[in-house]
Amino acid sequence: MLSSEALEFVTTPDNWMGTHPATKAVRGETENPAGLGMHWLEVIEAPSGRQFEAEWWVVKADAPTLWEIQTDNFGGIP
């Protein structure tokens, strides 16, 4: 189980920049931990250099044990 501090860090989209090399930007509700129903855009750079956006939604959240997100389109892959 993650500590509450670790869960807060990974569920805050602003923290994705600089910790994941593919994440180039995040937009929207990104400053605080994302709770159930929240959504935001992530700008991702593929290894090929192609950039695309994925819109993420929190579909399940039960801190500190569960946080599930989904997207309908990940770089053209539905």
ZAKE-423826 format. One record per atom (N, C-alpha, C, CB): residue in one letter; atom name; y, x negated, z negated. Coordinates in Angstrom, 3 decimals. Glycine has a CB too. Example, Ala and Ser with C-alpha at 12.3 -4.5 7.8 and 13.67 -1.06 7.14 Angstrom:
 rest atom       c2       c1       c3
    a    N   -5.690  -13.190   -7.800
    a   CA   -4.500  -12.300   -7.800
    a    C   -3.300  -13.200   -7.800
    a   CB   -4.473  -11.308   -9.046
    s    N   -2.250  -12.850   -7.080
    s   CA   -1.060  -13.670   -7.140
    s    C    0.030  -12.900   -7.870
    s   CB   -0.598  -14.084   -5.725
//
This chain:
 rest atom       c2       c1       c3
    m    N   -1.182   -0.849    0.000
    m   CA    0.000    0.000    0.000
    m    C    1.238   -0.889    0.000
    m   CB    0.002    0.963   -1.226
    l    N    2.220   -0.502    0.798
    l   CA    3.478   -1.235    0.834
    l    C    4.299   -0.951   -0.412
    l   CB    4.274   -0.875    2.089
    s    N    5.064   -1.935   -0.833
    s   CA    6.020   -1.687   -1.911
    s    C    7.107   -0.764   -1.364
    s   CB    6.634   -3.031   -2.461
    s    N    7.833   -0.130   -2.243
    s   CA    8.898    0.771   -1.787
    s    C    9.968    0.002   -1.023
    s   CB    9.529    1.509   -2.980
    e    N   10.229   -1.253   -1.418
    e   CA   11.217   -2.069   -0.706
    e    C   10.738   -2.395    0.706
    e   CB   11.502   -3.368   -1.482
    a    N    9.457   -2.728    0.856
    a   CA    8.908   -3.045    2.185
    a    C    8.914   -1.805    3.079
    a   CB    7.468   -3.604    2.061
    l    N    8.521   -0.655    2.523
    l   CA    8.518    0.579    3.303
    l    C    9.936    0.929    3.745
    l   CB    7.909    1.735    2.486
    e    N   10.897    0.778    2.853
    e   CA   12.291    1.059    3.207
    e    C   12.748    0.137    4.335
    e   CB   13.210    0.894    1.975
    f    N   12.352   -1.126    4.291
    f   CA   12.743   -2.080    5.326
    f    C   12.154   -1.698    6.677
    f   CB   12.303   -3.491    4.943
    v    N   10.848   -1.452    6.750
    v   CA   10.220   -1.196    8.049
    v    C   10.570    0.170    8.616
    v   CB    8.725   -1.317    7.929
    t    N   10.972    1.112    7.795
    t   CA   11.321    2.441    8.287
    t    C   12.810    2.581    8.615
    t   CB   10.929    3.480    7.264
    t    N   13.563    1.500    8.495
    t   CA   14.977    1.468    8.868
    t    C   15.094    0.806   10.229
    t   CB   15.836    0.713    7.801
    p    N   15.340    1.583   11.286
    p   CA   15.355    1.013   12.636
    p    C   16.315   -0.165   12.825
    p   CB   15.708    2.080   13.610
    d    N   17.453   -0.199   12.134
    d   CA   18.358   -1.342   12.266
    d    C   17.651   -2.659   11.940
    d   CB   19.572   -1.162   11.352
    n    N   16.656   -2.615   11.081
    n   CA   15.936   -3.828   10.688
    n    C   14.969   -4.311   11.762
    n   CB   15.179   -3.584    9.402
    w    N   14.700   -3.494   12.753
    w   CA   13.780   -3.901   13.817
    w    C   14.375   -5.020   14.653
    w   CB   13.430   -2.710   14.710
    m    N   15.693   -4.998   14.836
    m   CA   16.348   -6.062   15.602
    m    C   16.289   -7.345   14.783
    m   CB   17.832   -5.686   15.952
    g    N   15.828   -8.391   15.417
    g   CA   15.719   -9.673   14.734
    g    C   14.373   -9.898   14.075
    g   CB   16.789   -9.786   13.710
    t    N   13.619   -8.812   13.837
    t   CA   12.288   -8.989   13.253
    t    C   11.193   -8.765   14.282
    t   CB   12.094   -8.041   12.078
    h    N   11.505   -8.052   15.352
    h   CA   10.543   -7.876   16.443
    h    C   11.205   -8.388   17.717
    h   CB   10.095   -6.365   16.593
    p    N   10.604   -9.385   18.364
    p   CA   11.273  -10.011   19.504
    p    C   11.514   -9.084   20.696
    p   CB   10.473  -11.172   19.956
    a    N   10.768   -8.008   20.837
    a   CA   10.951   -7.106   21.976
    a    C   12.094   -6.126   21.762
    a   CB    9.673   -6.342   22.242
    t    N   12.491   -5.884   20.517
    t   CA   13.563   -4.934   20.222
    t    C   14.906   -5.598   20.454
    t   CB   13.461   -4.411   18.770
    k    N   15.641   -5.085   21.446
    k   CA   16.944   -5.647   21.797
    k    C   18.102   -4.852   21.207
    k   CB   17.089   -5.710   23.299
    a    N   17.886   -3.561   20.920
    a   CA   18.930   -2.722   20.331
    a    C   18.290   -1.442   19.816
    a   CB   20.056   -2.405   21.367
    v    N   18.976   -0.800   18.894
    v   CA   18.601    0.534   18.433
    v    C   19.873    1.367   18.416
    v   CB   17.910    0.495   17.010
    r    N   19.732    2.662   18.699
    r   CA   20.893    3.556   18.751
    r    C   20.539    4.879   18.084
    r   CB   21.357    3.790   20.221
    g    N   21.528    5.463   17.447
    g   CA   21.320    6.771   16.834
    g    C   21.262    6.649   15.321
    g   CB   20.036    7.416   17.362
    e    N   20.354    7.375   14.717
    e   CA   20.198    7.398   13.259
    e    C   19.398    6.163   12.845
    e   CB   19.486    8.720   12.779
    t    N   20.071    5.025   12.687
    t   CA   19.350    3.758   12.525
    t    C   19.686    2.984   11.258
    t   CB   19.621    2.894   13.692
    e    N   20.680    3.416   10.503
    e   CA   21.162    2.624    9.372
    e    C   20.355    2.794    8.096
    e   CB   22.574    2.972    9.094
    n    N   19.621    3.881    7.983
    n   CA   18.875    4.178    6.758
    n    C   17.412    4.430    7.096
    n   CB   19.481    5.401    6.024
    p    N   16.551    4.432    6.086
    p   CA   15.149    4.750    6.365
    p    C   15.038    6.091    7.098
    p   CB   14.330    4.787    5.051
    a    N   14.237    6.113    8.139
    a   CA   14.079    7.319    8.954
    a    C   13.085    8.263    8.291
    a   CB   13.612    6.960   10.387
    g    N   13.545    9.447    7.986
    g   CA   12.702   10.456    7.364
    g    C   12.179   11.451    8.386
    g   CB   13.468   11.183    6.277
    l    N   11.366   12.354    7.922
    l   CA   10.732   13.363    8.756
    l    C   11.754   14.071    9.641
    l   CB    9.994   14.378    7.889
    g    N   11.471   14.113   10.955
    g   CA   12.328   14.787   11.915
    g    C   13.431   13.934   12.499
    g   CB   12.925   15.957   11.286
    m    N   13.696   12.774   11.926
    m   CA   14.767   11.921   12.447
    m    C   14.327   11.276   13.756
    m   CB   15.158   10.836   11.415
    h    N   15.316   10.925   14.594
    h   CA   14.997   10.278   15.861
    h    C   16.068    9.253   16.202
    h   CB   14.865   11.318   16.990
    w    N   15.706    8.298   17.075
    w   CA   16.597    7.233   17.509
    w    C   16.043    6.630   18.788
    w   CB   16.762    6.149   16.407
    l    N   16.858    5.816   19.457
    l   CA   16.461    5.109   20.673
    l    C   16.263    3.634   20.351
    l   CB   17.522    5.289   21.798
    e    N   15.219    3.066   20.921
    e   CA   14.979    1.629   20.817
    e    C   15.038    1.052   22.235
    e   CB   13.588    1.319   20.122
    v    N   15.838    0.016   22.424
    v   CA   15.878   -0.705   23.697
    v    C   14.885   -1.851   23.571
    v   CB   17.341   -1.227   24.044
    i    N   13.903   -1.858   24.471
    i   CA   12.799   -2.812   24.415
    i    C   12.830   -3.681   25.661
    i   CB   11.434   -2.084   24.287
    e    N   12.580   -4.968   25.468
    e   CA   12.459   -5.874   26.611
    e    C   11.012   -6.323   26.719
    e   CB   13.415   -7.104   26.468
    a    N   10.388   -5.967   27.840
    a   CA    8.995   -6.342   28.096
    a    C    8.917   -7.844   28.395
    a   CB    8.406   -5.513   29.282
    p    N    7.734   -8.437   28.275
    p   CA    7.577   -9.860   28.597
    p    C    8.056  -10.216   30.011
    p   CB    6.124  -10.257   28.444
    s    N    8.021   -9.261   30.918
    s   CA    8.480   -9.492   32.296
    s    C    9.998   -9.577   32.394
    s   CB    7.976   -8.385   33.208
    g    N   10.703   -9.200   31.308
    g   CA   12.159   -9.176   31.314
    g    C   12.739   -7.797   31.585
    g   CB   12.671  -10.135   32.332
    r    N   11.892   -6.849   31.986
    r   CA   12.344   -5.476   32.247
    r    C   12.693   -4.798   30.925
    r   CB   11.251   -4.662   33.011
    q    N   13.833   -4.135   30.883
    q   CA   14.230   -3.396   29.687
    q    C   14.060   -1.906   29.911
    q   CB   15.682   -3.715   29.306
    f    N   13.709   -1.213   28.854
    f   CA   13.584    0.238   28.890
    f    C   13.884    0.791   27.505
    f   CB   12.167    0.669   29.365
    e    N   14.081    2.103   27.429
    e   CA   14.356    2.773   26.158
    e    C   13.175    3.644   25.769
    e   CB   15.645    3.621   26.248
    a    N   12.895    3.656   24.495
    a   CA   11.913    4.584   23.941
    a    C   12.627    5.404   22.876
    a   CB   10.658    3.828   23.347
    e    N   12.493    6.722   22.955
    e   CA   13.057    7.586   21.922
    e    C   11.951    7.888   20.925
    e   CB   13.656    8.907   22.530
    w    N   12.179    7.534   19.673
    w   CA   11.188    7.703   18.606
    w    C   11.557    8.873   17.708
    w   CB   11.064    6.417   17.774
    w    N   10.542    9.580   17.203
    w   CA   10.683   10.650   16.207
    w    C    9.734   10.365   15.054
    w   CB   10.392   12.058   16.833
    v    N   10.189   10.670   13.846
    v   CA    9.302   10.597   12.688
    v    C    8.558   11.919   12.625
    v   CB   10.095   10.311   11.350
    v    N    7.231   11.875   12.776
    v   CA    6.433   13.094   12.800
    v    C    5.672   13.326   11.494
    v   CB    5.460   13.044   13.951
    k    N    5.496   12.277   10.699
    k   CA    4.870   12.411    9.378
    k    C    5.530   11.413    8.448
    k   CB    3.316   12.178    9.444
    a    N    5.829   11.849    7.249
    a   CA    6.432   10.958    6.255
    a    C    6.040   11.435    4.869
    a   CB    7.982   10.907    6.404
    d    N    5.373   10.565    4.148
    d   CA    4.983   10.838    2.763
    d    C    5.017    9.499    2.027
    d   CB    3.545   11.524    2.672
    a    N    6.240    9.071    1.681
    a   CA    6.415    7.767    1.018
    a    C    5.681    7.753   -0.310
    a   CB    7.914    7.452    0.801
    p    N    5.077    6.672   -0.675
    p   CA    5.085    5.372   -0.012
    p    C    3.818    5.088    0.806
    p   CB    5.265    4.292   -1.040
    t    N    3.066    6.124    1.173
    t   CA    1.775    5.855    1.811
    t    C    1.691    6.191    3.291
    t   CB    0.729    6.603    1.106
    l    N    2.634    6.969    3.826
    l   CA    2.498    7.415    5.204
    l    C    3.855    7.476    5.889
    l   CB    1.816    8.779    5.258
    w    N    3.916    6.902    7.077
    w   CA    5.096    7.005    7.949
    w    C    4.589    6.886    9.367
    w   CB    6.187    5.895    7.627
    e    N    4.694    7.974   10.134
    e   CA    4.175    7.993   11.501
    e    C    5.288    8.377   12.457
    e   CB    2.984    8.969   11.632
    i    N    5.423    7.580   13.528
    i   CA    6.421    7.859   14.545
    i    C    5.716    8.032   15.884
    i   CB    7.485    6.726   14.615
    q    N    6.406    8.708   16.813
    q   CA    5.843    8.874   18.152
    q    C    6.952    8.865   19.177
    q   CB    5.031   10.176   18.254
    t    N    6.568    8.588   20.407
    t   CA    7.465    8.648   21.547
    t    C    6.715    9.321   22.691
    t   CB    7.973    7.224   21.954
    d    N    7.451   10.026   23.543
    d   CA    6.828   10.682   24.683
    d    C    6.781    9.784   25.915
    d   CB    7.567   11.956   25.010
    n    N    7.544    8.683   25.882
    n   CA    7.610    7.820   27.053
    n    C    7.855    6.398   26.574
    n   CB    8.725    8.285   28.045
    f    N    6.919    5.511   26.811
    f   CA    7.045    4.125   26.406
    f    C    7.060    3.251   27.646
    f   CB    5.902    3.717   25.453
    g    N    8.250    3.013   28.178
    g   CA    8.398    2.178   29.352
    g    C    7.764    2.738   30.592
    g   CB    7.838    0.859   29.088
    g    N    7.814    4.060   30.730
    g   CA    7.214    4.700   31.894
    g    C    5.776    5.085   31.695
    g   CB    7.315    3.808   33.065
    i    N    5.239    4.804   30.505
    i   CA    3.862    5.202   30.191
    i    C    3.944    6.428   29.294
    i   CB    3.052    4.031   29.495
    p    N    3.604    7.614   29.809
    p   CA    3.728    8.831   28.976
    p    C    2.752    8.820   27.810
    p   CB    3.494   10.086   29.824
//
